[in-house]
Amino acid sequence: MAKVTGPLFSVSASGAFGKALVFGSWKGRNTVRQLVTPANPMTQAQQDSRNAVRVVGNAQHWANLATVKGDSRTLTDKELLIAAAPAGEAWNGFLSKSMIGAGALSYAAAVAAWGATSGGNKTTWNSAAAALTPAFPATYQADALGVAGTPLTAGEGWYIYQYGLYLAGIAAAPVAGTPPTYA
């Protein structure tokens, strides 16, 4: 039921009216909109998008906590992202855009490059991710209908993060067998 203050003067209203309208406020302004019940089909494509965002979330979390600097750089990855982000864009949004890209093309390219990496090199990347301070985490993945999928290893997430830094113009292209050193 909608709650109205000063009904004849339309001062403010909040809540649903019938099953058609929703009254509320947004950024200090009173608003009214159509009541929409969102669909959640949980298709594989939707889960793939959510999985990519999970990897980016882990990367942002790691970059936010990390105080180590990569490959003899004088700034942390976060400081470099802040400096490289276009005017008016936050560093984490810039990292997301670099890691996922339009139509998830950047993310798909990073995953494909990781897939071309031989097994021994994947072990090297996993070891490097575990040795970081803080350690780069493995990432939960979901399949269609929300069924738990095979988690992304920490090494794969670390590789995709480095690929995103490369696309952002901050780091060299990741080489399959040699993860960057952070100290």
VENHUKA-V741588 format. One record per residue. RES is the residue in three letters. SS is DSSP state (helix for helix, strand for strand, loop for the rest). PSI is psi in whole degrees, 0 to 359 (999 if undefined). Layout:
res->RES ss->SS psi->PSI
res->RES ss->SS psi->PSI
//
This chain:
res->MET ss->loop psi->135
res->ALA ss->loop psi->142
res->LYS ss->strand psi->124
res->VAL ss->strand psi->135
res->THR ss->strand psi->125
res->GLY ss->loop psi->61
res->PRO ss->loop psi->326
res->LEU ss->loop psi->338
res->PHE ss->loop psi->354
res->SER ss->loop psi->49
res->VAL ss->loop psi->308
res->SER ss->strand psi->158
res->ALA ss->strand psi->150
res->SER ss->strand psi->149
res->GLY ss->strand psi->183
res->ALA ss->strand psi->147
res->PHE ss->strand psi->118
res->GLY ss->loop psi->215
res->LYS ss->loop psi->39
res->ALA ss->loop psi->323
res->LEU ss->strand psi->150
res->VAL ss->strand psi->124
res->PHE ss->strand psi->144
res->GLY ss->strand psi->196
res->SER ss->strand psi->150
res->TRP ss->strand psi->121
res->LYS ss->loop psi->40
res->GLY ss->loop psi->2
res->ARG ss->strand psi->142
res->ASN ss->strand psi->136
res->THR ss->strand psi->161
res->VAL ss->strand psi->138
res->ARG ss->strand psi->168
res->GLN ss->strand psi->142
res->LEU ss->loop psi->122
res->VAL ss->loop psi->129
res->THR ss->loop psi->112
res->PRO ss->loop psi->147
res->ALA ss->loop psi->149
res->ASN ss->loop psi->77
res->PRO ss->loop psi->341
res->MET ss->loop psi->44
res->THR ss->loop psi->168
res->GLN ss->helix psi->321
res->ALA ss->helix psi->318
res->GLN ss->helix psi->318
res->GLN ss->helix psi->323
res->ASP ss->helix psi->319
res->SER ss->helix psi->316
res->ARG ss->helix psi->323
res->ASN ss->helix psi->319
res->ALA ss->helix psi->318
res->VAL ss->helix psi->326
res->ARG ss->helix psi->318
res->VAL ss->helix psi->316
res->VAL ss->helix psi->320
res->GLY ss->helix psi->317
res->ASN ss->helix psi->320
res->ALA ss->helix psi->316
res->GLN ss->helix psi->318
res->HIS ss->helix psi->315
res->TRP ss->helix psi->312
res->ALA ss->helix psi->326
res->ASN ss->helix psi->327
res->LEU ss->helix psi->333
res->ALA ss->loop psi->137
res->THR ss->loop psi->358
res->VAL ss->loop psi->156
res->LYS ss->loop psi->139
res->GLY ss->strand psi->144
res->ASP ss->loop psi->55
res->SER ss->loop psi->27
res->ARG ss->loop psi->159
res->THR ss->loop psi->350
res->LEU ss->loop psi->155
res->THR ss->loop psi->166
res->ASP ss->helix psi->320
res->LYS ss->helix psi->316
res->GLU ss->helix psi->321
res->LEU ss->helix psi->321
res->LEU ss->helix psi->320
res->ILE ss->helix psi->316
res->ALA ss->helix psi->327
res->ALA ss->helix psi->340
res->ALA ss->loop psi->137
res->PRO ss->loop psi->156
res->ALA ss->loop psi->132
res->GLY ss->loop psi->359
res->GLU ss->loop psi->134
res->ALA ss->loop psi->153
res->TRP ss->helix psi->322
res->ASN ss->helix psi->327
res->GLY ss->helix psi->322
res->PHE ss->helix psi->318
res->LEU ss->helix psi->317
res->SER ss->helix psi->313
res->LYS ss->helix psi->321
res->SER ss->helix psi->320
res->MET ss->helix psi->325
res->ILE ss->helix psi->312
res->GLY ss->loop psi->170
res->ALA ss->helix psi->129
res->GLY ss->helix psi->20
res->ALA ss->helix psi->25
res->LEU ss->helix psi->320
res->SER ss->helix psi->317
res->TYR ss->helix psi->316
res->ALA ss->helix psi->322
res->ALA ss->helix psi->319
res->ALA ss->helix psi->318
res->VAL ss->helix psi->319
res->ALA ss->helix psi->319
res->ALA ss->helix psi->321
res->TRP ss->helix psi->319
res->GLY ss->helix psi->332
res->ALA ss->loop psi->350
res->THR ss->loop psi->137
res->SER ss->loop psi->161
res->GLY ss->helix psi->317
res->GLY ss->helix psi->323
res->ASN ss->helix psi->328
res->LYS ss->helix psi->323
res->THR ss->helix psi->320
res->THR ss->helix psi->317
res->TRP ss->helix psi->320
res->ASN ss->helix psi->318
res->SER ss->helix psi->319
res->ALA ss->helix psi->319
res->ALA ss->helix psi->322
res->ALA ss->helix psi->332
res->ALA ss->helix psi->351
res->LEU ss->loop psi->158
res->THR ss->loop psi->109
res->PRO ss->loop psi->161
res->ALA ss->loop psi->143
res->PHE ss->loop psi->128
res->PRO ss->loop psi->158
res->ALA ss->loop psi->160
res->THR ss->strand psi->126
res->TYR ss->loop psi->141
res->GLN ss->loop psi->149
res->ALA ss->strand psi->149
res->ASP ss->loop psi->183
res->ALA ss->helix psi->146
res->LEU ss->helix psi->16
res->GLY ss->helix psi->10
res->VAL ss->loop psi->137
res->ALA ss->strand psi->130
res->GLY ss->loop psi->187
res->THR ss->loop psi->123
res->PRO ss->loop psi->149
res->LEU ss->strand psi->130
res->THR ss->loop psi->159
res->ALA ss->helix psi->323
res->GLY ss->helix psi->320
res->GLU ss->helix psi->318
res->GLY ss->helix psi->319
res->TRP ss->helix psi->320
res->TYR ss->helix psi->314
res->ILE ss->helix psi->321
res->TYR ss->helix psi->313
res->GLN ss->helix psi->324
res->TYR ss->helix psi->319
res->GLY ss->helix psi->320
res->LEU ss->helix psi->322
res->TYR ss->helix psi->313
res->LEU ss->helix psi->334
res->ALA ss->loop psi->353
res->GLY ss->loop psi->20
res->ILE ss->loop psi->328
res->ALA ss->loop psi->164
res->ALA ss->loop psi->158
res->ALA ss->loop psi->135
res->PRO ss->loop psi->133
res->VAL ss->strand psi->133
res->ALA ss->loop psi->317
res->GLY ss->loop psi->352
res->THR ss->strand psi->93
res->PRO ss->loop psi->153
res->PRO ss->loop psi->156
res->THR ss->loop psi->139
res->TYR ss->strand psi->133
res->ALA ss->loop psi->999
//
